[in-house]
Amino acid sequence: MTIAPARVLVVDDSALMRKLIPQILEKDSSIQVVGTAMDGNFGLRKIEELKPQVVTLDLEMPGMGGLEMLKEIMRRHRLPVIVVSSHSTRGASITMQALSLGAFDFVAKPQDVWSRMPQIAAELIAKIKAAAQCRGIRVSPALDTLPKSSKVLLDPKRQPTRIVAIGISTGGPQALQYVFSQLPGDFPGSIVVVQHMPEGFTEMFARRLDEICAIGIKEAQSGDLLLAGRALICPGSRHLKVKRLPLGDVAVLNDEPPVNGHRPSVDVLFKSVAEEFGPKSIAVLMTGMGEDGATGMGMVKAARGMTIAQNEESCVVYGMPKAAIDRGFALRVVGLDSLTKTLMAQCAPDRRSEVGSAASAGKD
């Protein structure tokens, strides 16, 4: 049976981008660009007229800008939107806003658009295909509806009960915001995160999360201590490992080659956590494309750590968790709304000696 190509609308105020993006996309026969629009008002009319499955959206446009258009798309249509974002500081900031409003994902627009745009072609095409196949966009609850607790002063002397390593990609910013916003400031575990995201965006992402969450959140630097009640997010374009040292357990960054086509790679982080912390480690795979992290999750399981995968129903893209589940590496499979509770239970002080085992595995 022949599958109809994914119908895409390109919205960008740049005539160059309205020419380049369709040229890139139409090299793939499974994608059909059904139209273009130069601003949000035209874009919304084109959605009504052309019925696209996916929208690519520039955020900085005259008239109705990208954020305003995105809000209307989420309110009226719930279509997956892929933001084509500037690499500037302002671009990173409004991209984070767009993701929190419900954008499916983003690609970073190269500074030299004419010569380097083809280099992001594979990324853009893959994300459009994933967006076209997703089961519908879920808009996260407003931040003022989520339970909050006060920040707790980080205590370097308070040893974390467990090291929680999280691997996540497409759909990650909203999912992490949802989970982290519910963790109390005195959360007893230490969290390290690989979120597939380009260089220059992770610092803004970490800062935004830190502003709205009770736990401490920052972009990781080499030498950062793994503290109870804090999450470290790996910088884009670097790998993150962990190291046990006499004066304290720390994060270590490096520039080794990409693994599974990714830097940062979830497999690199999970392997390091398994080797350094064994039964004290927890590996969590959440929404995202591809298979990065599945092998590393197997290493954590073999080291007698706990392994948790997000379930299909709550994933924006059920790629990374599925790969681990299919290989038998996930001891627990939980929905997004149960993940905070699961992490709290696994990191409770009286659970420190518990080790993962297939016999004790369950599904929520």
C-alpha positions as CSV (number, residue, x, y, z in Angstrom):
1,M,0.0,0.0,0.0
2,T,1.4,3.4,-1.0
3,I,1.6,5.9,1.9
4,A,0.7,9.5,1.0
5,P,3.5,12.0,1.5
6,A,3.4,14.2,4.6
7,R,1.8,17.5,3.8
8,V,4.0,20.5,5.0
9,L,3.3,24.2,5.2
10,V,6.4,26.5,5.4
11,V,6.0,29.8,7.3
12,D,8.9,32.2,7.1
13,D,9.2,35.9,6.4
14,S,12.4,35.4,4.5
15,A,11.9,34.8,0.7
16,L,15.2,32.9,0.8
17,M,14.0,30.5,3.4
18,R,10.6,30.1,1.6
19,K,12.7,28.9,-1.3
20,L,15.4,26.9,0.4
21,I,13.2,24.9,2.8
22,P,10.8,23.5,0.1
23,Q,13.8,22.6,-2.1
24,I,15.4,20.7,0.8
25,L,12.2,18.9,1.8
26,E,11.0,17.9,-1.7
27,K,14.2,15.9,-2.2
28,D,12.4,13.3,0.0
29,S,9.5,11.7,-1.8
30,S,7.6,11.1,1.5
31,I,7.2,14.9,2.0
32,Q,5.1,17.3,0.0
33,V,5.3,21.0,0.6
34,V,1.7,22.2,0.0
35,G,2.4,25.9,0.5
36,T,4.3,28.7,2.0
37,A,3.4,31.8,4.0
38,M,5.2,35.0,4.9
39,D,3.7,35.7,8.3
40,G,1.4,34.3,10.9
41,N,-1.9,35.7,9.5
42,F,-1.2,34.3,6.1
43,G,-0.1,31.0,7.7
44,L,-3.3,30.5,9.7
45,R,-5.3,31.1,6.5
46,K,-3.2,28.6,4.6
47,I,-3.7,26.0,7.4
48,E,-7.5,26.3,6.9
49,E,-7.1,26.2,3.1
50,L,-4.4,23.5,2.6
51,K,-4.9,21.2,5.6
52,P,-1.2,20.5,6.3
53,Q,0.0,17.8,8.6
54,V,3.1,19.6,9.8
55,V,4.1,23.3,9.9
56,T,7.6,24.7,9.9
57,L,7.7,28.0,11.6
58,D,10.0,31.0,11.8
59,L,9.5,32.8,15.1
60,E,10.7,36.3,14.3
61,M,8.3,37.7,11.7
62,P,6.5,41.0,11.2
63,G,2.8,41.3,11.7
64,M,1.7,38.2,13.6
65,G,4.9,36.6,14.8
66,G,5.7,33.0,15.3
67,L,4.8,32.7,19.0
68,E,1.4,34.3,18.4
69,M,0.8,32.0,15.4
70,L,1.9,29.0,17.5
71,K,-0.6,29.8,20.3
72,E,-3.4,29.9,17.7
73,I,-2.3,26.6,16.1
74,M,-2.3,24.9,19.5
75,R,-5.7,26.4,20.3
76,R,-7.4,25.7,17.0
77,H,-5.6,22.8,15.3
78,R,-3.1,21.0,17.6
79,L,-0.8,20.5,14.6
80,P,2.8,19.5,15.1
81,V,5.0,22.6,14.6
82,I,8.8,22.5,13.9
83,V,10.5,25.8,14.7
84,V,13.3,26.9,12.5
85,S,15.3,29.0,15.0
86,S,18.1,31.5,15.0
87,H,21.3,30.5,16.8
88,S,21.3,33.8,18.6
89,T,20.7,34.2,22.3
90,R,17.4,35.8,21.6
91,G,16.6,32.9,19.2
92,A,17.4,30.4,21.9
93,S,15.2,32.2,24.4
94,I,12.1,32.4,22.2
95,T,12.6,28.8,21.0
96,M,12.4,27.7,24.6
97,Q,9.1,29.6,24.9
98,A,7.8,28.0,21.7
99,L,8.6,24.5,23.0
100,S,6.8,25.3,26.3
101,L,3.8,26.4,24.3
102,G,3.6,23.1,22.5
103,A,6.0,23.2,19.5
104,F,7.0,19.6,18.4
105,D,10.7,20.3,18.0
106,F,13.1,22.8,16.4
107,V,16.1,23.0,14.1
108,A,18.8,25.6,14.5
109,K,19.1,27.8,11.4
110,P,22.8,28.1,10.4
111,Q,24.3,31.6,10.3
112,D,25.4,31.2,6.7
113,V,22.0,30.1,5.5
114,W,22.7,29.8,1.8
115,S,25.8,27.5,2.0
116,R,25.0,25.6,5.2
117,M,21.3,25.0,5.1
118,P,21.7,21.7,3.2
119,Q,23.7,20.4,6.2
120,I,20.6,20.4,8.4
121,A,18.5,18.8,5.7
122,A,18.6,15.3,7.2
123,E,17.7,16.6,10.6
124,L,14.7,18.7,9.3
125,I,13.4,15.8,7.2
126,A,13.7,13.3,10.0
127,K,11.8,15.6,12.4
128,I,9.1,16.3,9.9
129,K,8.5,12.6,9.3
130,A,8.4,12.0,13.1
131,A,6.0,14.9,13.5
132,A,3.7,13.6,10.7
133,Q,3.5,10.2,12.5
134,C,2.9,11.5,16.0
135,R,-0.6,10.8,17.5
136,G,-1.4,14.4,18.3
137,I,0.2,17.3,20.1
138,R,-0.3,17.4,23.9
139,V,0.0,20.9,25.4
140,S,1.5,20.7,28.9
141,P,-0.5,22.0,31.9
142,A,0.1,25.7,32.6
143,L,2.8,26.2,35.1
144,D,0.5,27.8,37.6
145,T,-1.6,24.5,37.7
146,L,1.4,22.4,38.6
147,P,2.3,21.7,42.3
148,K,5.3,23.7,43.4
149,S,7.5,23.7,46.4
150,S,10.2,26.1,47.5
151,K,13.8,26.0,46.5
152,V,16.0,24.3,49.1
153,L,19.6,25.5,49.6
154,L,21.9,22.8,48.1
155,D,24.0,21.1,50.6
156,P,27.3,19.7,49.2
157,K,27.6,17.5,52.3
158,R,24.2,15.8,51.7
159,Q,25.0,12.6,49.7
160,P,22.5,11.7,47.0
161,T,20.8,8.4,47.5
162,R,20.8,7.5,43.8
163,I,22.2,8.9,40.6
164,V,19.4,9.4,38.1
165,A,20.5,9.5,34.4
166,I,17.9,10.7,31.9
167,G,18.1,10.4,28.2
168,I,15.5,12.3,26.1
169,S,15.1,13.9,22.7
170,T,12.0,15.1,20.7
171,G,9.3,16.2,23.1
172,G,11.9,16.5,25.9
173,P,11.6,20.1,26.9
174,Q,7.9,19.8,27.8
175,A,8.3,16.4,29.4
176,L,11.2,17.4,31.6
177,Q,9.4,20.6,32.6
178,Y,6.4,18.5,33.6
179,V,8.5,16.1,35.7
180,F,11.0,18.5,37.2
181,S,8.3,21.0,38.2
182,Q,6.8,18.4,40.5
183,L,10.0,17.3,42.3
184,P,10.5,18.8,45.7
185,G,13.5,20.9,46.5
186,D,14.8,18.3,48.9
187,F,14.7,15.5,46.3
188,P,17.2,13.0,47.6
189,G,18.7,11.9,44.2
190,S,21.1,13.6,41.9
191,I,20.0,13.9,38.2
192,V,22.1,14.1,35.1
193,V,20.4,14.7,31.7
194,V,21.3,14.2,28.1
195,Q,18.7,16.1,26.0
196,H,19.5,16.1,22.3
197,M,19.8,19.8,21.6
198,P,22.3,22.0,19.7
199,E,25.0,24.0,21.3
200,G,23.8,27.4,22.6
201,F,20.3,26.2,23.5
202,T,21.0,24.0,26.6
203,E,22.1,26.9,28.8
204,M,18.9,28.8,28.1
205,F,16.9,25.6,28.6
206,A,18.5,24.8,32.0
207,R,18.1,28.4,33.2
208,R,14.4,28.4,32.2
209,L,13.8,25.2,34.1
210,D,15.6,26.4,37.1
211,E,13.4,29.5,37.3
212,I,10.2,27.4,37.5
213,C,11.3,24.3,39.5
214,A,12.1,23.7,43.1
215,I,15.1,21.6,42.4
216,G,18.3,23.3,41.3
217,I,19.0,23.0,37.5
218,K,22.0,24.1,35.5
219,E,23.9,23.4,32.4
220,A,26.7,21.0,33.4
221,Q,30.4,22.0,33.6
222,S,33.3,19.7,34.1
223,G,33.8,19.4,37.9
224,D,30.3,20.1,38.9
225,L,29.4,18.0,42.0
226,L,26.6,15.5,41.7
227,L,24.4,17.0,44.5
228,A,21.1,15.8,45.9
229,G,18.3,18.0,44.7
230,R,20.1,19.2,41.6
231,A,19.9,18.3,37.9
232,L,22.8,18.9,35.5
233,I,21.9,19.2,31.8
234,C,24.6,18.3,29.3
235,P,25.7,21.1,27.0
236,G,24.9,20.7,23.3
237,S,27.8,19.3,21.2
238,R,29.6,17.7,24.2
239,H,29.4,14.3,25.9
240,L,28.6,14.0,29.6
241,K,30.2,11.3,31.9
242,V,30.3,11.0,35.7
243,K,33.2,10.2,37.9
244,R,33.5,9.1,41.5
245,L,36.3,11.0,43.3
246,P,37.4,11.0,47.0
247,L,36.3,14.6,47.4
248,G,33.0,14.1,45.7
249,D,31.2,12.7,42.7
250,V,31.5,15.0,39.7
251,A,30.3,15.5,36.1
252,V,32.9,15.4,33.4
253,L,32.5,16.8,29.8
254,N,34.5,15.8,26.7
255,D,34.6,16.3,23.0
256,E,35.0,12.7,21.8
257,P,33.4,11.7,18.5
258,P,29.6,11.4,18.2
259,V,28.0,8.1,19.2
260,N,24.9,6.9,17.4
261,G,25.2,10.1,15.4
262,H,24.8,12.1,18.6
263,R,27.0,14.4,20.8
264,P,25.8,14.4,23.5
265,S,24.9,10.7,23.4
266,V,22.7,9.0,26.0
267,D,24.7,5.8,25.6
268,V,27.9,7.6,26.7
269,L,26.2,8.9,29.9
270,F,24.4,5.6,30.8
271,K,27.6,3.6,30.3
272,S,29.5,5.9,32.6
273,V,26.8,5.9,35.3
274,A,26.6,2.1,35.1
275,E,30.4,1.8,35.5
276,E,30.8,4.3,38.3
277,F,27.6,3.7,40.4
278,G,26.3,0.2,39.6
279,P,23.3,-0.6,41.8
280,K,23.1,3.1,42.9
281,S,22.2,4.1,39.3
282,I,18.9,4.7,37.7
283,A,18.6,5.0,33.9
284,V,15.5,6.7,32.5
285,L,14.6,6.8,28.8
286,M,12.0,9.3,27.7
287,T,10.4,10.5,24.5
288,G,12.6,10.8,21.5
289,M,13.5,9.6,18.0
290,G,16.0,6.8,17.3
291,E,17.7,4.3,19.6
292,D,20.3,6.3,21.5
293,G,20.4,5.1,25.1
294,A,19.1,1.5,24.6
295,T,22.5,-0.1,24.8
296,G,23.5,2.0,27.7
297,M,20.3,1.1,29.5
298,G,21.3,-2.5,29.1
299,M,24.6,-1.7,30.8
300,V,22.8,-0.1,33.8
301,K,20.5,-3.2,34.1
302,A,23.6,-5.5,34.0
303,A,25.2,-3.4,36.7
304,R,22.1,-4.1,38.9
305,G,20.8,-0.5,38.6
306,M,17.1,0.4,38.0
307,T,15.9,1.0,34.5
308,I,12.8,3.0,33.6
309,A,11.2,3.7,30.2
310,Q,8.4,6.1,29.4
311,N,5.3,4.4,28.1
312,E,4.1,4.7,24.5
313,E,0.9,6.5,25.3
314,S,2.6,9.5,27.0
315,C,5.5,9.9,24.5
316,V,5.5,12.5,21.7
317,V,7.8,10.1,19.8
318,Y,8.1,6.5,21.0
319,G,11.5,5.7,19.6
320,M,14.2,5.7,22.3
321,P,12.0,4.0,25.0
322,K,10.7,1.4,22.6
323,A,14.2,0.4,21.5
324,A,15.1,-0.3,25.2
325,I,11.8,-2.1,25.9
326,D,12.1,-4.3,22.8
327,R,15.5,-5.5,24.0
328,G,14.2,-6.3,27.4
329,F,16.3,-3.6,29.2
330,A,13.5,-1.6,30.9
331,L,12.6,-3.0,34.3
332,R,9.8,-0.5,34.7
333,V,7.5,1.2,32.1
334,V,5.6,4.2,33.4
335,G,3.5,7.1,32.1
336,L,4.7,10.6,32.2
337,D,2.3,11.4,35.0
338,S,3.7,8.6,37.1
339,L,7.4,9.3,36.5
340,T,7.9,11.8,39.3
341,K,6.3,9.5,41.9
342,T,8.4,6.6,40.6
343,L,11.6,8.6,40.9
344,M,10.7,9.7,44.4
345,A,10.1,6.1,45.5
346,Q,13.3,4.8,43.9
347,C,15.4,7.6,45.4
348,A,13.9,7.4,48.9
349,P,16.7,6.9,51.5
350,D,15.4,3.5,52.5
351,R,15.7,2.3,48.9
352,R,19.4,2.9,48.6
353,S,20.3,-0.8,48.9
354,E,17.6,-2.0,46.5
355,V,18.8,-3.2,43.2
356,G,16.9,-3.8,40.0
357,S,16.0,-7.3,39.0
358,A,13.8,-8.7,36.3
359,A,11.9,-10.6,39.0
360,S,10.9,-7.3,40.6
361,A,10.1,-5.5,37.4
362,G,6.6,-4.1,37.0
363,K,4.7,-2.0,34.6
364,D,2.6,1.0,35.5
